[in-house]
Amino acid sequence: MSFEEDDEVVLHDKHSEYDGETGTVTQVVDTMFGEPNYTVSFDDGQEAGVPEDNLELAEDDESEEDPDEGDDEERDDA
């Protein structure tokens, strides 16, 4: 799976201080072998040169919950 800029991803790299953290893809660069490497920004820094195999798309739990919460609020106001 390839990622695009602004995708929310989870980094899996036991050698990184950001292992297991969710960040945002800020740059996609193709290597000379035609494979993408990513720069991922986190709250307190960034990790560059991350291969695709070390990333997974972050689950979007918050945005799934927000519409439900909005519906509840509308029912309370009615």
N, C-alpha and C positions, 0 to 999 in steps of 0.2 A: 504494500500500500504506500503510495506516495503522499506527501503532505504539502500543503501550500502555506504561504505566509498568512499569519493570523490564526492558524490552527492551534488549538489547545492540545498539548501532548504531554505524556508522562515519559520521563527519561529513565532508562534502565541501563546503568553503567556503574558497576560496583567500584570503579576507580574514580568516579566523579563525586564531588561534594553535593551534587544535586540529585543523586540517585534516588529514584522513587518520587521525585517532586514533579509537580505540574508546571509547565511553562508555555510560552507562546513562541511559535516559529516566527523569526524575524527576517530570515534570509535563507534562500535555497540556492546552492551552487552545485553545478554538475562537475564531477571529477573528470580527469582525462580519460577515464574508463567508461564514462557515460552514466555513472551512478551518482545520485544526489547526496550531498552532504548538507547538513542543516545547522543554522545558528539558532539556539533556543534561549530566550530571555526568561529569567526568573525574577522574583521580587528583589533579590539581593545580588544579582549578577547575571552572567550569561555563560553558555557553553557553546563553543564553536567547533566545527568539523565533526558533528555528530552523524554517524551513519544511520541510514533508515532502519536498520535492524535493531537499533537501540531505542527506538521510539514507538509508542503506541498512542492512538487517539484517546484523549481523555474523555471519560464518560461525562455527559452533559447533564448531570443530575439537577443542578441548580435551575437551569432553564426549563426543565421538565416540571419542577415543583412550582415555579413562579406563576405559570398560567393557572394552575389549580388554586393557588393562594388568591390570585386576582378574582377568580370566580366566587370564592368564599366571601371575599370582601363585598362584592356586588350583591350577593344574597343578603348580607347583613344590613346593607344600606336600604334594601327594598322594603 
